Amino acid sequence: MKTKLLFFLLVIITLSSLSQNKEADSLVSVLSEIKNENDKVELLNTIASAYYSISGTEVINYADQAITLAKKINANTELGNAYINKGNGNIIIGNYDESISCFSKAKDVFEKELKNSPTEDLKKSLARTYGSMGIVSSEQSNYSRAFQYYIKSIAIYEELKDTSMLSKLYNNVGVAYKAQGEYNQALSYFNKAKETQIELNDTNIGITLTNIGNCHLELKQLSKAQLSFNEAASLVKDNPRALGEWHNSIGTYFYKIDDRSKAISHWDNAIVAFKSIDDKFGIADTYLFKSKLFLAENKYDKAIKNAELTLQLSKQTKALEQQLHAEKVLSQAFEMQNKLPQALLHYKLYTALNDSLSNAENIRKGVQAEMNFEYEKQENTERLELEKQELLIAEENKIKTIKYAAIAISSLLLLGLGFLYYNRKQLKQRLTLEKELTEYEQKALHLQMNPHFIFNCLGAISGFIINNGTDHAIKYLSKFSKLMRLTLEYSQESLIPIGKEIESLQNYLELERLRFNDCFEFTITKSDDIEDAIAIPPLLIQPIVENAIIHGIIPKKMKGNINVAFSLKKDSIICEVKDDGVGIEKSILSKRESVHIHKSMALGIIDKRLNMITKVTNKKASIKSYQISDENNTSEGTKVIISLPIQYID
């Protein structure tokens, strides 16, 4: 997952939050006293800059005032600075579309002014603009475009030998590499920034140390990560944005070492820090961390709540990677709650976002080779009208080349998407057919159970008529007809409500008790936790009960007891059949000594049905038998436990 990007906003003022707050208040207090409009627009920009670590909204407010006044008095340099301030204010609150629009306007202003007066201050302003545009591009996961702007900004600062701003840019380049999973490359830039900041005694070193810790965390170098985070702790406390990122990072460290309470505590502190400056991107990332932790702890409602908050904020900032991971958490959480329609909806949204990001990355890689310094060199060395004309012609040819390349790439992309769609459609059809085949196999095994069950019942009726006379036979047949009606009603169903299965078992046990002259008592119980909509395969429990009677109670030659109990355990429904008959070992011995050994089809079919259930649901279904013995190892009966995945009749 792409963690929250910790950038340096490329601004001049880098004071602590407290000192900036005092400075901003003092500047605002003298604003009304300024009469000269040129001085006033410059002061408005200074106030906007002073609010960077206090309030993104206030930055935008004073920048808008500066823009209005700068346009009125044609103060182009201050107009460009005002657009930079407004763009950075929108970065803070997560409005990236507006921020990139502001930076583009600032770029146009400074490029135009540089043609007339190529001063060092104007070059620095243009470099700041490129750096800020790189930040927005990285926040929106457009790293190829981010590198393009960073390279332009670095070139200007290297020319001006501005090591302080270079250190900030090195940090931002490192962030972009880290976001793409190139952690060693990112570390090289972070360490480069760190060395420069140590030389300059730069207070922003805490941000760089946090980024270094994040890289070590991703490389599973936990001790190095902890060391970097501890070094950064006291250096980020006065910067809400940096403090929020530090809490996020150290929270992730504690999560990785399985100290989840500390992880949650740090993430809650991160939200407080980000909310103080209305940083929507940072808040969204923190909610995403929490949603993944709650999902891992099976706290699905909390996971859903935090993922939905992430989704809400990331849609405002148009951060596609955050939306991608939030949709994945929602899909998994709803699936674990057996809310399959919601799970499927969010999985489709996750897949669409994943495809969108993949396609965008392919396009960016296709055009990234076109990015170089040629245009920058031509633009900065433009002096004469002839050179301007040559540049214009070169640009027209470049546009044509890009246009043809874009057409070719688009054609290849469409072909690729068509091929991908066809393959996915074929895969979906194959998976559907495999699932249907498995279900038909399960129904076929179920249909084998019906004649087996009917054969046993008719045999019992025949014996009852011979042994007990006509009146009892009529009573027996009445109960048998009711049992058969229930059996036939669900004979084609793969699942029936658990209440119907219990009703069938009740009828069957009453029939068998009549048949064997009340030689046993029985009870059937169901846990209150079991919902009415929970379903199980029909005729699955009856053969087990039949075995308990025939091979457990009858050989005992005295009155016995049979108990059938249904209960829930985690994600499974448990059926326990218990009798106080002769036990498994004696039953097996009796079968071996018998002249005629009956081969039980039912148990073999049950094994096959359970295997089919496992295939259909991808969850384990099993049956286990135990002999119950007392302290002297004397048999006290048999217990059979069937474990089935929870399924619903809906």
Order of alpha helices (4+ residues) and beta strands (2+ residues): alpha-alpha-alpha-alpha-alpha-alpha-alpha-alpha-alpha-alpha-alpha-alpha-alpha-alpha-alpha-alpha-alpha-alpha-alpha-alpha-beta-alpha-beta-beta-alpha-beta-beta-alpha-alpha-beta-beta-beta
